[in-house]
């Protein structure tokens, strides 16, 4: 019997598994509390939540829960680390970071490079704890395009990001990229950085599955696609089911696809909607 671990591994390698794997960028403890009615959530209860929901993967920023899940062994495990652009924003705030990039690109490039180096080391600790792949989360865009010009990203971010990806792939794991928004203008640049795929696929920003595959055809793995509005309080079950069916049909057409939401599950989302998502996506996942 194929496990979630094997299923996700095949999708990441560019092959079709028995069915579309399913999982989230992150699932916050507050959501699990609301879903299960248990507080606090022990590591064992967290693992049971994933297994009972029928998910194929889990993603963590910390070693401890990742190692706990690794001992169970049936789920594929991702580690999530930051990139360099987000590090610059955290250091300076968004406005000052954009000013730094525009006025002093060399200084910005050096700071971004240091963040990428440190985050590569962070990623290696997650691999050592049991991660079979890594996601670099580095929000570089909003709905209408990238926060700064593609030319600037090519000068300030992508050289360091390429080195971060290379350092992580030396650990023998694939690396995916996450950003909200529309970054179609630099999608080919990101693919050239060595990424094995992309997580988010924000259709409302022009980054739907078909748009991404048209821009970078091939075996890159795509993950996500479901807008969180479908899981908000007051959701329409019919609309949610219809959207899940549409995304799975579109995702299956390329083979290397992992179904889930764009941003993960957090407190405030409707547990009933999530339960419906788990059930419907499972029932429609077979190739």
Order of alpha helices (4+ residues) and beta strands (2+ residues): alpha-beta-alpha-alpha-beta-alpha-beta-alpha-alpha-alpha-beta-beta-beta-alpha-alpha-beta-alpha-beta-alpha-beta-alpha-beta-alpha
